[in-house]
């Protein structure tokens, strides 16, 4: 049985995740060495921290890869996880550390963790488990539809007031994806859409009353830089213009690993939000395609696992994790290419960020575990079927001769 389990693991998915993480570690060092040497007199400062997070994340990856995913749907564990997620966000709101104008961090000595990142996974697990359990009455608003949505709104609310609008938006979009795939009927989804429109209509006057707090000068500058970056290239459009320069100067093969010019203070956040611009500058189209193809492979693999999984909980888990990767990658790449305003969202597995990397590796471990159960079931069922097909003709021929 152990051999069957080991053979059932999704090794192409595991290899793809490991390649992205290792590549990301190299690029964090390359993109941050100048800033680290200037600010901390240690060119490996960010690299060392990312390496530490990668080791922790990989241990978590191995643990969740081996832990049966169905156990996450146990009621007591589910309630404990939901309360813990909300509790951590309350603590952050009360005692959190502020960085980059957002009170999103809890400090553990010299290191910080970002609970809002882990809230993404708690929302995925909670929504997947609840909607999977309530398939027989999935269209009943009071018993099935609304409880998970209320939990999601609470999480999004606490994240948004940090303020971390980008993460709150990602959590909301993940929830929408799971809801659309949960099996709800068209009438129920229409009712939810109408409720959402009513909610937006009611909240709009409240938001406008708090205009100065919601639409801060920093947030509005991102929109101005997005609309016309070259008109405001000395101010709001500075980051996007330098991203364009980095993206365009690499050519097909790039300037060479470590040879980026933009990371010498020209491109802010080169090792986090705009790391793909440095990859394009140093490794060209080849490096960009390497990252994009691996990300695309992991995302599509996740959706294929969801489609093959006959267990509603496992299927919704795979959909939630895959959609999280897809949404986060789109927002990051859309920001640095000027398709959407810059939101400060990191590129999965590549950008500097310990909480994000650990969360992603924990999520990937769960996805690999779902895939293992799907493969194990398929392989075992197929072997059993072949055995029956092989023995039945012999049995029939033995008695047909009499």
Secondary structure, DSSP 4 states (H G I P E B T S, - for coil): -HHHHHHHS-HHHHHHHHHHHHHHHHHHHHHHHHHHHHHHS-TTHHHHHHHHHHHHHHHHHHHHHHS-GGGGG-HHHHHHHHHHHHHHHHHHHHHPEEETTEEEEEEETTEEE-HHHHHHHHHHHHHHHHHHHTGGGTT-IIIIIHHHHHHHHHHHHHHHTTT-HHHHHHHHHHHHHHHHTTT--HHHHHHHHHHHHHHHHHHHHHHHHTHHHHS-HHHHHHHHHHH-TTTTTTTTTHHHHHHHHHHHHSTTT-S-TT--STTTTTSTTTTTTTHHHHHHHHHHHHHHHHHHHHHHHHHHHHHHHHHH--SHHHHHHHHHHHHHHHHHHHHHHHHHHTSS----PPPTTTSS-HHHHHHHHHHHHHHHHHHHHHHHHHHHHHHHHHHHHHHHHHHHHHHHT-
